[in-house]
């Protein structure tokens, strides 16, 4: 993959580009299905959830078919979960490189997140094309919001990956703990359900679930996909969280950067 000329004079940007390109190529190298593997997991999960939950009255009455509703949340969620897992492990997985080569170490977790952005973007492009031909979906120009929403999610992931990757070097148990927390977070995030399924007496629970910034982000994704007005409050909330996570990640990584090579 050739690097864009506009950034060709930046060694750091050039190195990041090469890292991302290398990870993308490596994922599909000598694979019979290639990119198809990135679609297989969401499609299998969609089938299971549609068969098991799609018949429940409150979910069956959603304004869009349940399988579409599920994928509209599961694809951004998969990007979040996989990119975070890869990002937090980036330094440990490249320990010899970190110890022996002088370069900007933060590029490793950032490249891991950006490589997963490529996979997620390809999957979402195919999903949007499916939405465009589905008779139940009001396809409109608001779908273009998906691109900036993906960049917003990427920025939040970079902040999280920077912080976690710096800590995982010293506390290796954080990796397995993250797997457990992501499983818990999956059920606390409206990926396969909508807040409308809750009863009026569950208002307190819904309010707690809405604290999750991923809930706000998914609301924005679904508004863009299904032709609804973008929820400004949710968007501002997600942007605020993203700014905080980026600042936190940069601060943590800068504080721990000097000891990374020694601890690896």
Secondary structure by P-SEA (a helix, b strand, c coil): ccccccccccaaaaaaaaaaaaaaaaaaccccccccccaaaaaaaaaaaaaacccccccccccccaaaaaaacaaaaaaaaaaaaaaaaccccaaaaaaccccccaaaaaaaaaaaaaaaaaaaaaaaaaaaacccccccccccaaaaaaaaaaaaaaaaaaaaaaaaacccaaaaaaaaaaaaaaaacccccccccccccaaaaaaaaaccaaaaaaaaaaaaacccccaaaaaaaaaaaaaaaaaaaaaaaaaacccccccc
